[in-house]
């Protein structure tokens, strides 16, 4: 990640920022999108299971990434 100050704000560039923007775009109201790396982090899967999380598994393909990125989308407030 690179931070640049070209005006009154700071701009960030890099693959981490790019991935975060793509994940945010995949999440709708009442949803949280996370990469497979976050989902696989210690304690995350256990927490989500304990919460009864309803997850949808997606695959993010983008020219900026060498290979598809596993994405898990959590419906925080599922209908019903």
mmCIF file of the N, C-alpha and C atoms, coordinates in Angstrom:
data_MODEL
# 
_entry.id   MODEL 
# 
loop_
_atom_site.group_PDB 
_atom_site.id 
_atom_site.type_symbol 
_atom_site.label_atom_id 
_atom_site.label_alt_id 
_atom_site.label_comp_id 
_atom_site.label_asym_id 
_atom_site.label_entity_id 
_atom_site.label_seq_id 
_atom_site.pdbx_PDB_ins_code 
_atom_site.Cartn_x 
_atom_site.Cartn_y 
_atom_site.Cartn_z 
_atom_site.occupancy 
_atom_site.B_iso_or_equiv 
_atom_site.pdbx_formal_charge 
_atom_site.auth_seq_id 
_atom_site.auth_comp_id 
_atom_site.auth_asym_id 
_atom_site.auth_atom_id 
_atom_site.pdbx_PDB_model_num 
ATOM 1   N N  . UNK A 1 1  ? 0.852   -1.177  0.000   1.00 0.00 ? 1  UNK A N  1 
ATOM 2   C CA . UNK A 1 1  ? 0.000   0.000   0.000   1.00 0.00 ? 1  UNK A CA 1 
ATOM 3   C C  . UNK A 1 1  ? 0.901   1.244   0.000   1.00 0.00 ? 1  UNK A C  1 
ATOM 4   N N  . UNK A 1 2  ? 0.535   2.200   -0.802  1.00 0.00 ? 2  UNK A N  1 
ATOM 5   C CA . UNK A 1 2  ? 1.289   3.446   -0.897  1.00 0.00 ? 2  UNK A CA 1 
ATOM 6   C C  . UNK A 1 2  ? 0.358   4.595   -0.524  1.00 0.00 ? 2  UNK A C  1 
ATOM 7   N N  . UNK A 1 3  ? 0.800   5.486   0.328   1.00 0.00 ? 3  UNK A N  1 
ATOM 8   C CA . UNK A 1 3  ? 0.029   6.675   0.690   1.00 0.00 ? 3  UNK A CA 1 
ATOM 9   C C  . UNK A 1 3  ? 0.693   7.890   0.065   1.00 0.00 ? 3  UNK A C  1 
ATOM 10  N N  . UNK A 1 4  ? -0.111  8.734   -0.577  1.00 0.00 ? 4  UNK A N  1 
ATOM 11  C CA . UNK A 1 4  ? 0.396   9.918   -1.259  1.00 0.00 ? 4  UNK A CA 1 
ATOM 12  C C  . UNK A 1 4  ? -0.450  11.113  -0.844  1.00 0.00 ? 4  UNK A C  1 
ATOM 13  N N  . UNK A 1 5  ? 0.200   12.222  -0.545  1.00 0.00 ? 5  UNK A N  1 
ATOM 14  C CA . UNK A 1 5  ? -0.513  13.448  -0.207  1.00 0.00 ? 5  UNK A CA 1 
ATOM 15  C C  . UNK A 1 5  ? -0.311  14.432  -1.347  1.00 0.00 ? 5  UNK A C  1 
ATOM 16  N N  . UNK A 1 6  ? -1.321  14.541  -2.232  1.00 0.00 ? 6  UNK A N  1 
ATOM 17  C CA . UNK A 1 6  ? -1.227  15.441  -3.376  1.00 0.00 ? 6  UNK A CA 1 
ATOM 18  C C  . UNK A 1 6  ? -2.109  16.675  -3.230  1.00 0.00 ? 6  UNK A C  1 
ATOM 19  N N  . UNK A 1 7  ? -2.973  16.656  -2.246  1.00 0.00 ? 7  UNK A N  1 
ATOM 20  C CA . UNK A 1 7  ? -3.888  17.780  -2.015  1.00 0.00 ? 7  UNK A CA 1 
ATOM 21  C C  . UNK A 1 7  ? -4.210  17.812  -0.529  1.00 0.00 ? 7  UNK A C  1 
ATOM 22  N N  . UNK A 1 8  ? -5.404  18.212  -0.175  1.00 0.00 ? 8  UNK A N  1 
ATOM 23  C CA . UNK A 1 8  ? -5.751  18.308  1.241   1.00 0.00 ? 8  UNK A CA 1 
ATOM 24  C C  . UNK A 1 8  ? -6.018  16.947  1.878   1.00 0.00 ? 8  UNK A C  1 
ATOM 25  N N  . UNK A 1 9  ? -6.125  15.895  1.073   1.00 0.00 ? 9  UNK A N  1 
ATOM 26  C CA . UNK A 1 9  ? -6.364  14.554  1.602   1.00 0.00 ? 9  UNK A CA 1 
ATOM 27  C C  . UNK A 1 9  ? -5.214  13.624  1.273   1.00 0.00 ? 9  UNK A C  1 
ATOM 28  N N  . UNK A 1 10 ? -5.264  12.445  1.847   1.00 0.00 ? 10 UNK A N  1 
ATOM 29  C CA . UNK A 1 10 ? -4.261  11.427  1.568   1.00 0.00 ? 10 UNK A CA 1 
ATOM 30  C C  . UNK A 1 10 ? -4.907  10.376  0.683   1.00 0.00 ? 10 UNK A C  1 
ATOM 31  N N  . UNK A 1 11 ? -4.232  10.000  -0.387  1.00 0.00 ? 11 UNK A N  1 
ATOM 32  C CA . UNK A 1 11 ? -4.716  8.973   -1.293  1.00 0.00 ? 11 UNK A CA 1 
ATOM 33  C C  . UNK A 1 11 ? -3.904  7.699   -1.070  1.00 0.00 ? 11 UNK A C  1 
ATOM 34  N N  . UNK A 1 12 ? -4.580  6.566   -1.129  1.00 0.00 ? 12 UNK A N  1 
ATOM 35  C CA . UNK A 1 12 ? -3.936  5.276   -0.927  1.00 0.00 ? 12 UNK A CA 1 
ATOM 36  C C  . UNK A 1 12 ? -4.018  4.462   -2.207  1.00 0.00 ? 12 UNK A C  1 
ATOM 37  N N  . UNK A 1 13 ? -2.951  3.750   -2.528  1.00 0.00 ? 13 UNK A N  1 
ATOM 38  C CA . UNK A 1 13 ? -2.883  2.915   -3.719  1.00 0.00 ? 13 UNK A CA 1 
ATOM 39  C C  . UNK A 1 13 ? -2.301  1.564   -3.336  1.00 0.00 ? 13 UNK A C  1 
ATOM 40  N N  . UNK A 1 14 ? -2.623  0.543   -4.093  1.00 0.00 ? 14 UNK A N  1 
ATOM 41  C CA . UNK A 1 14 ? -2.027  -0.770  -3.883  1.00 0.00 ? 14 UNK A CA 1 
ATOM 42  C C  . UNK A 1 14 ? -3.055  -1.877  -3.942  1.00 0.00 ? 14 UNK A C  1 
ATOM 43  N N  . UNK A 1 15 ? -2.568  -3.110  -3.957  1.00 0.00 ? 15 UNK A N  1 
ATOM 44  C CA . UNK A 1 15 ? -3.459  -4.259  -4.106  1.00 0.00 ? 15 UNK A CA 1 
ATOM 45  C C  . UNK A 1 15 ? -4.382  -4.435  -2.907  1.00 0.00 ? 15 UNK A C  1 
ATOM 46  N N  . UNK A 1 16 ? -3.919  -4.103  -1.705  1.00 0.00 ? 16 UNK A N  1 
ATOM 47  C CA . UNK A 1 16 ? -4.772  -4.227  -0.523  1.00 0.00 ? 16 UNK A CA 1 
ATOM 48  C C  . UNK A 1 16 ? -5.946  -3.268  -0.606  1.00 0.00 ? 16 UNK A C  1 
ATOM 49  N N  . UNK A 1 17 ? -5.680  -2.042  -0.992  1.00 0.00 ? 17 UNK A N  1 
ATOM 50  C CA . UNK A 1 17 ? -6.743  -1.041  -1.127  1.00 0.00 ? 17 UNK A CA 1 
ATOM 51  C C  . UNK A 1 17 ? -7.679  -1.431  -2.261  1.00 0.00 ? 17 UNK A C  1 
ATOM 52  N N  . UNK A 1 18 ? -7.129  -1.933  -3.353  1.00 0.00 ? 18 UNK A N  1 
ATOM 53  C CA . UNK A 1 18 ? -7.931  -2.362  -4.494  1.00 0.00 ? 18 UNK A CA 1 
ATOM 54  C C  . UNK A 1 18 ? -8.867  -3.497  -4.085  1.00 0.00 ? 18 UNK A C  1 
ATOM 55  N N  . UNK A 1 19 ? -8.354  -4.490  -3.367  1.00 0.00 ? 19 UNK A N  1 
ATOM 56  C CA . UNK A 1 19 ? -9.181  -5.605  -2.913  1.00 0.00 ? 19 UNK A CA 1 
ATOM 57  C C  . UNK A 1 19 ? -10.271 -5.122  -1.964  1.00 0.00 ? 19 UNK A C  1 
ATOM 58  N N  . UNK A 1 20 ? -9.929  -4.241  -1.038  1.00 0.00 ? 20 UNK A N  1 
ATOM 59  C CA . UNK A 1 20 ? -10.928 -3.714  -0.104  1.00 0.00 ? 20 UNK A CA 1 
ATOM 60  C C  . UNK A 1 20 ? -12.060 -3.014  -0.846  1.00 0.00 ? 20 UNK A C  1 
ATOM 61  N N  . UNK A 1 21 ? -11.737 -2.259  -1.874  1.00 0.00 ? 21 UNK A N  1 
ATOM 62  C CA . UNK A 1 21 ? -12.764 -1.570  -2.660  1.00 0.00 ? 21 UNK A CA 1 
ATOM 63  C C  . UNK A 1 21 ? -13.658 -2.568  -3.383  1.00 0.00 ? 21 UNK A C  1 
ATOM 64  N N  . UNK A 1 22 ? -13.071 -3.628  -3.931  1.00 0.00 ? 22 UNK A N  1 
ATOM 65  C CA . UNK A 1 22 ? -13.860 -4.648  -4.638  1.00 0.00 ? 22 UNK A CA 1 
ATOM 66  C C  . UNK A 1 22 ? -14.766 -5.398  -3.667  1.00 0.00 ? 22 UNK A C  1 
ATOM 67  N N  . UNK A 1 23 ? -14.262 -5.713  -2.475  1.00 0.00 ? 23 UNK A N  1 
ATOM 68  C CA . UNK A 1 23 ? -15.079 -6.394  -1.473  1.00 0.00 ? 23 UNK A CA 1 
ATOM 69  C C  . UNK A 1 23 ? -16.240 -5.517  -1.032  1.00 0.00 ? 23 UNK A C  1 
ATOM 70  N N  . UNK A 1 24 ? -15.963 -4.245  -0.816  1.00 0.00 ? 24 UNK A N  1 
ATOM 71  C CA . UNK A 1 24 ? -17.019 -3.322  -0.412  1.00 0.00 ? 24 UNK A CA 1 
ATOM 72  C C  . UNK A 1 24 ? -18.110 -3.261  -1.471  1.00 0.00 ? 24 UNK A C  1 
ATOM 73  N N  . UNK A 1 25 ? -17.719 -3.282  -2.730  1.00 0.00 ? 25 UNK A N  1 
ATOM 74  C CA . UNK A 1 25 ? -18.696 -3.216  -3.819  1.00 0.00 ? 25 UNK A CA 1 
ATOM 75  C C  . UNK A 1 25 ? -19.567 -4.469  -3.882  1.00 0.00 ? 25 UNK A C  1 
ATOM 76  N N  . UNK A 1 26 ? -19.071 -5.596  -3.384  1.00 0.00 ? 26 UNK A N  1 
ATOM 77  C CA . UNK A 1 26 ? -19.846 -6.837  -3.394  1.00 0.00 ? 26 UNK A CA 1 
ATOM 78  C C  . UNK A 1 26 ? -20.855 -6.917  -2.258  1.00 0.00 ? 26 UNK A C  1 
ATOM 79  N N  . UNK A 1 27 ? -20.678 -6.107  -1.225  1.00 0.00 ? 27 UNK A N  1 
ATOM 80  C CA . UNK A 1 27 ? -21.583 -6.127  -0.076  1.00 0.00 ? 27 UNK A CA 1 
ATOM 81  C C  . UNK A 1 27 ? -22.717 -5.131  -0.284  1.00 0.00 ? 27 UNK A C  1 
ATOM 82  N N  . UNK A 1 28 ? -23.932 -5.616  -0.050  1.00 0.00 ? 28 UNK A N  1 
ATOM 83  C CA . UNK A 1 28 ? -25.103 -4.746  -0.130  1.00 0.00 ? 28 UNK A CA 1 
ATOM 84  C C  . UNK A 1 28 ? -25.523 -4.369  1.283   1.00 0.00 ? 28 UNK A C  1 
ATOM 85  N N  . UNK A 1 29 ? -26.630 -3.639  1.411   1.00 0.00 ? 29 UNK A N  1 
ATOM 86  C CA . UNK A 1 29 ? -27.122 -3.259  2.735   1.00 0.00 ? 29 UNK A CA 1 
ATOM 87  C C  . UNK A 1 29 ? -27.302 -4.503  3.599   1.00 0.00 ? 29 UNK A C  1 
ATOM 88  N N  . UNK A 1 30 ? -26.815 -4.442  4.823   1.00 0.00 ? 30 UNK A N  1 
ATOM 89  C CA . UNK A 1 30 ? -26.964 -5.549  5.752   1.00 0.00 ? 30 UNK A CA 1 
ATOM 90  C C  . UNK A 1 30 ? -26.025 -6.712  5.490   1.00 0.00 ? 30 UNK A C  1 
ATOM 91  N N  . UNK A 1 31 ? -24.979 -6.497  4.706   1.00 0.00 ? 31 UNK A N  1 
ATOM 92  C CA . UNK A 1 31 ? -24.033 -7.562  4.394   1.00 0.00 ? 31 UNK A CA 1 
ATOM 93  C C  . UNK A 1 31 ? -22.603 -7.123  4.697   1.00 0.00 ? 31 UNK A C  1 
ATOM 94  N N  . UNK A 1 32 ? -21.780 -8.111  4.979   1.00 0.00 ? 32 UNK A N  1 
ATOM 95  C CA . UNK A 1 32 ? -20.345 -7.905  5.147   1.00 0.00 ? 32 UNK A CA 1 
ATOM 96  C C  . UNK A 1 32 ? -19.646 -8.870  4.206   1.00 0.00 ? 32 UNK A C  1 
ATOM 97  N N  . UNK A 1 33 ? -18.744 -8.362  3.380   1.00 0.00 ? 33 UNK A N  1 
ATOM 98  C CA . UNK A 1 33 ? -17.967 -9.211  2.476   1.00 0.00 ? 33 UNK A CA 1 
ATOM 99  C C  . UNK A 1 33 ? -16.539 -9.301  3.000   1.00 0.00 ? 33 UNK A C  1 
ATOM 100 N N  . UNK A 1 34 ? -16.006 -10.512 2.980   1.00 0.00 ? 34 UNK A N  1 
ATOM 101 C CA . UNK A 1 34 ? -14.634 -10.723 3.455   1.00 0.00 ? 34 UNK A CA 1 
ATOM 102 C C  . UNK A 1 34 ? -13.916 -11.670 2.504   1.00 0.00 ? 34 UNK A C  1 
ATOM 103 N N  . UNK A 1 35 ? -12.626 -11.508 2.413   1.00 0.00 ? 35 UNK A N  1 
ATOM 104 C CA . UNK A 1 35 ? -11.834 -12.400 1.562   1.00 0.00 ? 35 UNK A CA 1 
ATOM 105 C C  . UNK A 1 35 ? -11.695 -13.760 2.243   1.00 0.00 ? 35 UNK A C  1 
ATOM 106 N N  . UNK A 1 36 ? -11.315 -14.742 1.446   1.00 0.00 ? 36 UNK A N  1 
ATOM 107 C CA . UNK A 1 36 ? -11.071 -16.066 1.993   1.00 0.00 ? 36 UNK A CA 1 
ATOM 108 C C  . UNK A 1 36 ? -9.970  -16.070 3.038   1.00 0.00 ? 36 UNK A C  1 
ATOM 109 N N  . UNK A 1 37 ? -8.976  -15.188 2.876   1.00 0.00 ? 37 UNK A N  1 
ATOM 110 C CA . UNK A 1 37 ? -7.888  -15.107 3.874   1.00 0.00 ? 37 UNK A CA 1 
ATOM 111 C C  . UNK A 1 37 ? -8.425  -14.667 5.232   1.00 0.00 ? 37 UNK A C  1 
ATOM 112 N N  . UNK A 1 38 ? -9.354  -13.734 5.234   1.00 0.00 ? 38 UNK A N  1 
ATOM 113 C CA . UNK A 1 38 ? -9.957  -13.300 6.501   1.00 0.00 ? 38 UNK A CA 1 
ATOM 114 C C  . UNK A 1 38 ? -10.810 -14.422 7.080   1.00 0.00 ? 38 UNK A C  1 
ATOM 115 N N  . UNK A 1 39 ? -11.610 -15.054 6.238   1.00 0.00 ? 39 UNK A N  1 
ATOM 116 C CA . UNK A 1 39 ? -12.474 -16.151 6.685   1.00 0.00 ? 39 UNK A CA 1 
ATOM 117 C C  . UNK A 1 39 ? -11.658 -17.282 7.308   1.00 0.00 ? 39 UNK A C  1 
ATOM 118 N N  . UNK A 1 40 ? -10.473 -17.551 6.759   1.00 0.00 ? 40 UNK A N  1 
ATOM 119 C CA . UNK A 1 40 ? -9.615  -18.631 7.255   1.00 0.00 ? 40 UNK A CA 1 
ATOM 120 C C  . UNK A 1 40 ? -8.777  -18.231 8.472   1.00 0.00 ? 40 UNK A C  1 
ATOM 121 N N  . UNK A 1 41 ? -8.782  -16.957 8.840   1.00 0.00 ? 41 UNK A N  1 
ATOM 122 C CA . UNK A 1 41 ? -7.990  -16.493 9.987   1.00 0.00 ? 41 UNK A CA 1 
ATOM 123 C C  . UNK A 1 41 ? -8.485  -17.166 11.271  1.00 0.00 ? 41 UNK A C  1 
ATOM 124 N N  . UNK A 1 42 ? -7.585  -17.411 12.220  1.00 0.00 ? 42 UNK A N  1 
ATOM 125 C CA . UNK A 1 42 ? -7.967  -18.084 13.460  1.00 0.00 ? 42 UNK A CA 1 
ATOM 126 C C  . UNK A 1 42 ? -9.142  -17.400 14.157  1.00 0.00 ? 42 UNK A C  1 
ATOM 127 N N  . UNK A 1 43 ? -10.151 -18.205 14.476  1.00 0.00 ? 43 UNK A N  1 
ATOM 128 C CA . UNK A 1 43 ? -11.292 -17.723 15.240  1.00 0.00 ? 43 UNK A CA 1 
ATOM 129 C C  . UNK A 1 43 ? -12.434 -17.151 14.426  1.00 0.00 ? 43 UNK A C  1 
ATOM 130 N N  . UNK A 1 44 ? -12.193 -16.779 13.185  1.00 0.00 ? 44 UNK A N  1 
ATOM 131 C CA . UNK A 1 44 ? -13.246 -16.123 12.391  1.00 0.00 ? 44 UNK A CA 1 
ATOM 132 C C  . UNK A 1 44 ? -14.360 -17.104 12.055  1.00 0.00 ? 44 UNK A C  1 
ATOM 133 N N  . UNK A 1 45 ? -14.002 -18.256 11.497  1.00 0.00 ? 45 UNK A N  1 
ATOM 134 C CA . UNK A 1 45 ? -15.020 -19.242 11.124  1.00 0.00 ? 45 UNK A CA 1 
ATOM 135 C C  . UNK A 1 45 ? -15.817 -19.684 12.355  1.00 0.00 ? 45 UNK A C  1 
ATOM 136 N N  . UNK A 1 46 ? -15.141 -19.902 13.464  1.00 0.00 ? 46 UNK A N  1 
ATOM 137 C CA . UNK A 1 46 ? -15.811 -20.313 14.693  1.00 0.00 ? 46 UNK A CA 1 
ATOM 138 C C  . UNK A 1 46 ? -16.789 -19.246 15.167  1.00 0.00 ? 46 UNK A C  1 
ATOM 139 N N  . UNK A 1 47 ? -16.369 -17.990 15.102  1.00 0.00 ? 47 UNK A N  1 
ATOM 140 C CA . UNK A 1 47 ? -17.252 -16.890 15.501  1.00 0.00 ? 47 UNK A CA 1 
ATOM 141 C C  . UNK A 1 47 ? -18.500 -16.849 14.629  1.00 0.00 ? 47 UNK A C  1 
ATOM 142 N N  . UNK A 1 48 ? -18.298 -16.948 13.313  1.00 0.00 ? 48 UNK A N  1 
ATOM 143 C CA . UNK A 1 48 ? -19.429 -16.889 12.393  1.00 0.00 ? 48 UNK A CA 1 
ATOM 144 C C  . UNK A 1 48 ? -20.387 -18.056 12.612  1.00 0.00 ? 48 UNK A C  1 
ATOM 145 N N  . UNK A 1 49 ? -19.851 -19.243 12.856  1.00 0.00 ? 49 UNK A N  1 
ATOM 146 C CA . UNK A 1 49 ? -20.700 -20.400 13.135  1.00 0.00 ? 49 UNK A CA 1 
ATOM 147 C C  . UNK A 1 49 ? -21.488 -20.191 14.419  1.00 0.00 ? 49 UNK A C  1 
ATOM 148 N N  . UNK A 1 50 ? -20.846 -19.658 15.455  1.00 0.00 ? 50 UNK A N  1 
ATOM 149 C CA . UNK A 1 50 ? -21.527 -19.398 16.725  1.00 0.00 ? 50 UNK A CA 1 
ATOM 150 C C  . UNK A 1 50 ? -22.641 -18.369 16.560  1.00 0.00 ? 50 UNK A C  1 
ATOM 151 N N  . UNK A 1 51 ? -22.446 -17.427 15.639  1.00 0.00 ? 51 UNK A N  1 
ATOM 152 C CA . UNK A 1 51 ? -23.460 -16.399 15.378  1.00 0.00 ? 51 UNK A CA 1 
ATOM 153 C C  . UNK A 1 51 ? -24.574 -16.910 14.468  1.00 0.00 ? 51 UNK A C  1 
ATOM 154 N N  . UNK A 1 52 ? -24.413 -18.119 13.938  1.00 0.00 ? 52 UNK A N  1 
ATOM 155 C CA . UNK A 1 52 ? -25.401 -18.647 12.996  1.00 0.00 ? 52 UNK A CA 1 
ATOM 156 C C  . UNK A 1 52 ? -25.378 -17.905 11.673  1.00 0.00 ? 52 UNK A C  1 
ATOM 157 N N  . UNK A 1 53 ? -24.215 -17.449 11.282  1.00 0.00 ? 53 UNK A N  1 
ATOM 158 C CA . UNK A 1 53 ? -24.072 -16.628 10.074  1.00 0.00 ? 53 UNK A CA 1 
ATOM 159 C C  . UNK A 1 53 ? -24.495 -17.393 8.828   1.00 0.00 ? 53 UNK A C  1 
ATOM 160 N N  . UNK A 1 54 ? -25.229 -16.706 7.968   1.00 0.00 ? 54 UNK A N  1 
ATOM 161 C CA . UNK A 1 54 ? -25.600 -17.232 6.658   1.00 0.00 ? 54 UNK A CA 1 
ATOM 162 C C  . UNK A 1 54 ? -24.600 -16.644 5.668   1.00 0.00 ? 54 UNK A C  1 
ATOM 163 N N  . UNK A 1 55 ? -23.749 -17.499 5.101   1.00 0.00 ? 55 UNK A N  1 
ATOM 164 C CA . UNK A 1 55 ? -22.690 -17.043 4.201   1.00 0.00 ? 55 UNK A CA 1 
ATOM 165 C C  . UNK A 1 55 ? -22.960 -17.496 2.774   1.00 0.00 ? 55 UNK A C  1 
ATOM 166 N N  . UNK A 1 56 ? -22.615 -16.630 1.844   1.00 0.00 ? 56 UNK A N  1 
ATOM 167 C CA . UNK A 1 56 ? -22.631 -16.962 0.424   1.00 0.00 ? 56 UNK A CA 1 
ATOM 168 C C  . UNK A 1 56 ? -21.190 -16.913 -0.052  1.00 0.00 ? 56 UNK A C  1 
ATOM 169 N N  . UNK A 1 57 ? -20.752 -17.982 -0.711  1.00 0.00 ? 57 UNK A N  1 
ATOM 170 C CA . UNK A 1 57 ? -19.383 -18.013 -1.223  1.00 0.00 ? 57 UNK A CA 1 
ATOM 171 C C  . UNK A 1 57 ? -19.380 -17.535 -2.669  1.00 0.00 ? 57 UNK A C  1 
ATOM 172 N N  . UNK A 1 58 ? -18.495 -16.591 -2.962  1.00 0.00 ? 58 UNK A N  1 
ATOM 173 C CA . UNK A 1 58 ? -18.354 -16.025 -4.296  1.00 0.00 ? 58 UNK A CA 1 
ATOM 174 C C  . UNK A 1 58 ? -16.904 -16.136 -4.736  1.00 0.00 ? 58 UNK A C  1 
ATOM 175 N N  . UNK A 1 59 ? -16.676 -15.858 -5.999  1.00 0.00 ? 59 UNK A N  1 
ATOM 176 C CA . UNK A 1 59 ? -15.311 -15.812 -6.518  1.00 0.00 ? 59 UNK A CA 1 
ATOM 177 C C  . UNK A 1 59 ? -15.139 -14.487 -7.250  1.00 0.00 ? 59 UNK A C  1 
ATOM 178 N N  . UNK A 1 60 ? -14.157 -13.723 -6.855  1.00 0.00 ? 60 UNK A N  1 
ATOM 179 C CA . UNK A 1 60 ? -13.885 -12.425 -7.460  1.00 0.00 ? 60 UNK A CA 1 
ATOM 180 C C  . UNK A 1 60 ? -12.763 -12.572 -8.471  1.00 0.00 ? 60 UNK A C  1 
ATOM 181 N N  . UNK A 1 61 ? -13.085 -12.298 -9.724  1.00 0.00 ? 61 UNK A N  1 
ATOM 182 C CA . UNK A 1 61 ? -12.071 -12.313 -10.775 1.00 0.00 ? 61 UNK A CA 1 
ATOM 183 C C  . UNK A 1 61 ? -11.884 -10.889 -11.267 1.00 0.00 ? 61 UNK A C  1 
ATOM 184 N N  . UNK A 1 62 ? -10.638 -10.462 -11.332 1.00 0.00 ? 62 UNK A N  1 
ATOM 185 C CA . UNK A 1 62 ? -10.337 -9.104  -11.764 1.00 0.00 ? 62 UNK A CA 1 
ATOM 186 C C  . UNK A 1 62 ? -8.918  -9.095  -12.324 1.00 0.00 ? 62 UNK A C  1 
ATOM 187 N N  . UNK A 1 63 ? -8.679  -8.329  -13.387 1.00 0.00 ? 63 UNK A N  1 
ATOM 188 C CA . UNK A 1 63 ? -7.329  -8.282  -13.968 1.00 0.00 ? 63 UNK A CA 1 
ATOM 189 C C  . UNK A 1 63 ? -6.242  -7.843  -12.980 1.00 0.00 ? 63 UNK A C  1 
ATOM 190 N N  . UNK A 1 64 ? -6.626  -7.121  -11.937 1.00 0.00 ? 64 UNK A N  1 
ATOM 191 C CA . UNK A 1 64 ? -5.639  -6.650  -10.958 1.00 0.00 ? 64 UNK A CA 1 
ATOM 192 C C  . UNK A 1 64 ? -5.099  -7.782  -10.082 1.00 0.00 ? 64 UNK A C  1 
ATOM 193 N N  . UNK A 1 65 ? -5.794  -8.924  -10.068 1.00 0.00 ? 65 UNK A N  1 
ATOM 194 C CA . UNK A 1 65 ? -5.393  -10.040 -9.218  1.00 0.00 ? 65 UNK A CA 1 
ATOM 195 C C  . UNK A 1 65 ? -4.922  -11.203 -10.086 1.00 0.00 ? 65 UNK A C  1 
ATOM 196 N N  . UNK A 1 66 ? -3.816  -11.827 -9.697  1.00 0.00 ? 66 UNK A N  1 
ATOM 197 C CA . UNK A 1 66 ? -3.223  -12.908 -10.488 1.00 0.00 ? 66 UNK A CA 1 
ATOM 198 C C  . UNK A 1 66 ? -4.150  -14.118 -10.608 1.00 0.00 ? 66 UNK A C  1 
ATOM 199 N N  . UNK A 1 67 ? -4.925  -14.374 -9.558  1.00 0.00 ? 67 UNK A N  1 
ATOM 200 C CA . UNK A 1 67 ? -5.865  -15.497 -9.584  1.00 0.00 ? 67 UNK A CA 1 
ATOM 201 C C  . UNK A 1 67 ? -7.155  -15.070 -8.891  1.00 0.00 ? 67 UNK A C  1 
ATOM 202 N N  . UNK A 1 68 ? -8.242  -15.807 -9.104  1.00 0.00 ? 68 UNK A N  1 
ATOM 203 C CA . UNK A 1 68 ? -9.510  -15.440 -8.466  1.00 0.00 ? 68 UNK A CA 1 
ATOM 204 C C  . UNK A 1 68 ? -9.381  -15.410 -6.941  1.00 0.00 ? 68 UNK A C  1 
ATOM 205 N N  . UNK A 1 69 ? -10.127 -14.512 -6.325  1.00 0.00 ? 69 UNK A N  1 
ATOM 206 C CA . UNK A 1 69 ? -10.114 -14.345 -4.871  1.00 0.00 ? 69 UNK A CA 1 
ATOM 207 C C  . UNK A 1 69 ? -11.405 -14.931 -4.311  1.00 0.00 ? 69 UNK A C  1 
ATOM 208 N N  . UNK A 1 70 ? -11.278 -15.837 -3.340  1.00 0.00 ? 70 UNK A N  1 
ATOM 209 C CA . UNK A 1 70 ? -12.456 -16.368 -2.657  1.00 0.00 ? 70 UNK A CA 1 
ATOM 210 C C  . UNK A 1 70 ? -13.052 -15.264 -1.792  1.00 0.00 ? 70 UNK A C  1 
ATOM 211 N N  . UNK A 1 71 ? -14.370 -15.118 -1.874  1.00 0.00 ? 71 UNK A N  1 
ATOM 212 C CA . UNK A 1 71 ? -15.075 -14.091 -1.109  1.00 0.00 ? 71 UNK A CA 1 
ATOM 213 C C  . UNK A 1 71 ? -16.233 -14.754 -0.371  1.00 0.00 ? 71 UNK A C  1 
ATOM 214 N N  . UNK A 1 72 ? -16.428 -14.361 0.871   1.00 0.00 ? 72 UNK A N  1 
ATOM 215 C CA . UNK A 1 72 ? -17.559 -14.825 1.662   1.00 0.00 ? 72 UNK A CA 1 
ATOM 216 C C  . UNK A 1 72 ? -18.392 -13.613 2.027   1.00 0.00 ? 72 UNK A C  1 
ATOM 217 N N  . UNK A 1 73 ? -19.685 -13.684 1.713   1.00 0.00 ? 73 UNK A N  1 
ATOM 218 C CA . UNK A 1 73 ? -20.590 -12.575 2.011   1.00 0.00 ? 73 UNK A CA 1 
ATOM 219 C C  . UNK A 1 73 ? -21.554 -13.034 3.101   1.00 0.00 ? 73 UNK A C  1 
ATOM 220 N N  . UNK A 1 74 ? -21.595 -12.260 4.177   1.00 0.00 ? 74 UNK A N  1 
ATOM 221 C CA . UNK A 1 74 ? -22.405 -12.572 5.354   1.00 0.00 ? 74 UNK A CA 1 
ATOM 222 C C  . UNK A 1 74 ? -23.638 -11.693 5.334   1.00 0.00 ? 74 UNK A C  1 
ATOM 223 N N  . UNK A 1 75 ? -24.811 -12.332 5.319   1.00 0.00 ? 75 UNK A N  1 
ATOM 224 C CA . UNK A 1 75 ? -26.070 -11.604 5.473   1.00 0.00 ? 75 UNK A CA 1 
ATOM 225 C C  . UNK A 1 75 ? -26.283 -11.407 6.964   1.00 0.00 ? 75 UNK A C  1 
ATOM 226 N N  . UNK A 1 76 ? -25.926 -10.243 7.468   1.00 0.00 ? 76 UNK A N  1 
ATOM 227 C CA . UNK A 1 76 ? -25.969 -9.970  8.902   1.00 0.00 ? 76 UNK A CA 1 
ATOM 228 C C  . UNK A 1 76 ? -27.398 -10.027 9.424   1.00 0.00 ? 76 UNK A C  1 
ATOM 229 N N  . UNK A 1 77 ? -28.338 -9.502  8.670   1.00 0.00 ? 77 UNK A N  1 
ATOM 230 C CA . UNK A 1 77 ? -29.755 -9.525  9.043   1.00 0.00 ? 77 UNK A CA 1 
ATOM 231 C C  . UNK A 1 77 ? -30.546 -10.232 7.950   1.00 0.00 ? 77 UNK A C  1 
ATOM 232 N N  . UNK A 1 78 ? -30.450 -11.583 7.877   1.00 0.00 ? 78 UNK A N  1 
ATOM 233 C CA . UNK A 1 78 ? -31.149 -12.272 6.800   1.00 0.00 ? 78 UNK A CA 1 
ATOM 234 C C  . UNK A 1 78 ? -32.661 -12.108 6.924   1.00 0.00 ? 78 UNK A C  1 
ATOM 235 N N  . UNK A 1 79 ? -33.370 -12.087 5.790   1.00 0.00 ? 79 UNK A N  1 
ATOM 236 C CA . UNK A 1 79 ? -34.825 -11.945 5.844   1.00 0.00 ? 79 UNK A CA 1 
ATOM 237 C C  . UNK A 1 79 ? -35.454 -13.137 6.555   1.00 0.00 ? 79 UNK A C  1 
ATOM 238 N N  . UNK A 1 80 ? -36.558 -12.862 7.203   1.00 0.00 ? 80 UNK A N  1 
ATOM 239 C CA . UNK A 1 80 ? -37.286 -13.949 7.856   1.00 0.00 ? 80 UNK A CA 1 
ATOM 240 C C  . UNK A 1 80 ? -37.171 -13.860 9.291   1.00 0.00 ? 80 UNK A C  1 
# 
